Each structure stands twice: as structure tokens, then as C-alpha cells.
């Protein structure tokens, strides 16, 4: 192997690089682009822990011949003039974070957006930071709760790029922030602002993305961190135990995923006579297919179809000022800890 180089010894001033990452999105809602995205995503061994040969046969022989067309229709429903909602919001987050750090930092900081799957890729993001003469890089995956399927997979992708570099920058990797006071406060204030226009419901459902139960059994801390986020948010909102519930969405396949399931919960509540529900997804830092189409549309239909009366989705924190403040706080803490004079 020929390692890439050279070290960033240019006439550019040194800076601290910030790699802001999220899951990713297809380049377009066309079936071909969705298929390429799903192949990269579902081909990640961190996401699907099945023996590689068996999974290759299932993925390429069945899933990629059926699912892309269905997923493309869903993406077409949420696509905007700016493209994918996730990518459009993520770009706004990166720009706002750059402005905030420029205001608050005494040293040059360069913020670059990258996606674990699709574009802009992690490799592109790291190359941009190397060209900017980033001597150290702080990685902020926008997954509040750690999981091997998301956070660790991001680290794998970064390591794969660094494995080809001759010179390596210092690396600081933020693994989670599920219980950070600014994160919980931002969620609380978001809910309370929403309740100013829509009266407080009978039930607040906190829905997180699910993962297979055997991942938790093997030691993934994701489930526990989701519960901690939910409990702290409910406590800050002053909710009684009967007024809130935690559930998990987006399961696929036949194996057992962590429970309770969001769709089953909403169907049950509707049938039991629960009149009003608001749903918030504290594990999503930006609205995307899973919140817009699955939560705000599909699960709305489940609840109302089962007998529920009113249903509202509380948007993700997206590029709200408090959310950007949280990101800046996480980054500044790493800069300060790495600066002997800070």
C-alpha cells in the first residue's frame, strides 16, 4: 500500500477541524440512487450483524431488488427544493455552528459536514479538513445516544480513511451527549414552545429509533441511554408517569427489536380511548424520512385509525439556536481540554 501524503505543511494557518456527521441520504429520490444508498447502508456490518456471505445473498438477491422502489416513493414524498430534508437541515446546522464557533473561539476552527453513507462522504470531509491545515480534528456524530450501529460505524469510516494517510492529525471523537444538560434543556424548551400553540396532550410519546434486541444483549448501551434521555426530559417537563411513555420505531425484518414498539403503542392507545398524543423523537438531531414520513404520517394514521382524536409530531431540534449552542459547547470543551493555555 502507498500511503497518502504529505502532512499539511502549507502556508495556511493551522486550525482545528470539526467534522459534523450524520447518517446520510440518497443523492436523489430516484430508485437507482436509493438503491446505491441502501447498498452502502445495509452493507455495513455494524448495521446488520449477520454472517457476511449469508447477508450478501439476502441483500443483493432479495432486498435490493424490492426495497429501493418502495423507499424511493417515500423519499419522493419528503423531498424538497433543497433536496433531502436531512441534508438541507444538516447544511444549516454546519453553517450555524461555524458562525457560532467563529464568534466564541480564540483559535481558527473549520466546520465540515459529512455523511456516513452517501454524500458528502466522510472521506471528502476529512480531505477538506486536511486541505485547511487542520492539525487536530474533533468529530461530532449527531447521534445523542451511542450505538455501535451509528456512532461506532462513523468511527470505522474515519479509521478506514486514516488507514490510507501517512500523516495523522490529533483526533477527538465525541461518542454521546444523551444526558448533557444543554441537550435536555433544548428538548424541554422545544416541547414547551410547541405546547404554547397546541395544548398539552393526554400522552407524550418519546420515540427513538430501534435496534435489534440482541445488540443490546451483547452490550450496546443505546437502550439504556435512550431511557435516561426520556426520563430526564419527562422530569424536566414535570410529567407524571402516566403522562409520558418511551418507545422504539423503524424496525425491519423478523427478529425481535427493542420494545415497546412505537406503532403498536399508538394502535393500542387509540383502541383504548386515549384522545390526544404528541410524539417527539429525541434521538434524531434533524428531521428526516423516519420522522417526517414514518412518525408524522404513517404512525399518525395508525393512531387516528385506531380511534385516537388528535395527534401532533413535535419537530426535531434541527438548527434551533439552543441546539447549535449545545454543539458549540461540546466542541469548545474539547478545544479547551486540548489547549494547555485554555
PEMOTA-V501300 format. One record per backbone hydrogen bond with DSSP energy under -1.0 kcal/mol. CO is the residue of the C=O (numbers start at 0). NH is the residue of the N-H. If there is no record, write none. Layout:
co & nh
CO & NH
CO & NH
This chain:
co & nh
3 & 165
6 & 8
14 & 134
15 & 109
16 & 137
17 & 111
18 & 139
19 & 113
20 & 141
21 & 115
22 & 116
29 & 33
30 & 34
31 & 35
32 & 36
33 & 37
34 & 38
35 & 39
36 & 40
37 & 41
38 & 42
40 & 43
43 & 46
43 & 47
47 & 49
50 & 54
51 & 55
52 & 56
53 & 57
54 & 58
55 & 59
56 & 60
57 & 61
57 & 62
58 & 63
61 & 64
62 & 65
62 & 66
66 & 70
67 & 71
68 & 72
69 & 73
70 & 74
71 & 75
72 & 76
74 & 78
79 & 82
82 & 79
83 & 87
84 & 88
85 & 89
86 & 90
87 & 91
88 & 92
89 & 93
90 & 94
91 & 95
92 & 96
93 & 97
94 & 98
95 & 99
96 & 100
97 & 101
98 & 102
99 & 103
100 & 104
107 & 15
109 & 17
111 & 19
113 & 21
119 & 114
120 & 124
121 & 125
122 & 126
123 & 127
124 & 128
125 & 129
126 & 130
127 & 131
128 & 133
129 & 132
132 & 14
134 & 169
135 & 16
136 & 171
137 & 18
138 & 173
139 & 20
140 & 142
143 & 176
146 & 149
146 & 150
146 & 151
149 & 153
150 & 154
151 & 155
152 & 156
153 & 157
154 & 158
155 & 159
156 & 160
157 & 161
158 & 162
160 & 163
161 & 164
163 & 3
169 & 136
171 & 138
176 & 179
179 & 183
180 & 184
181 & 185
182 & 186
183 & 187
184 & 188
185 & 189
186 & 190
187 & 191
188 & 192
189 & 193
190 & 194
193 & 196
193 & 197
202 & 277
203 & 244
204 & 279
205 & 246
207 & 248
210 & 257
211 & 214
212 & 216
213 & 217
214 & 219
215 & 218
220 & 224
221 & 225
222 & 226
223 & 227
224 & 228
225 & 229
226 & 230
227 & 231
228 & 232
229 & 233
230 & 234
231 & 235
232 & 236
233 & 238
234 & 237
239 & 242
242 & 203
244 & 205
246 & 207
247 & 261
248 & 209
255 & 212
259 & 247
260 & 264
261 & 265
262 & 266
263 & 267
264 & 268
265 & 269
266 & 270
267 & 271
268 & 273
274 & 308
274 & 309
275 & 202
276 & 311
277 & 204
278 & 313
279 & 206
280 & 283
287 & 291
288 & 292
288 & 293
290 & 295
292 & 297
293 & 298
296 & 300
297 & 301
298 & 302
299 & 303
300 & 304
301 & 305
302 & 307
303 & 306
309 & 276
311 & 278
316 & 319
319 & 323
320 & 324
321 & 325
322 & 326
323 & 327
324 & 328
325 & 329
326 & 330
327 & 331
328 & 332
329 & 333
330 & 334
331 & 335
332 & 336
333 & 337
335 & 338
338 & 341
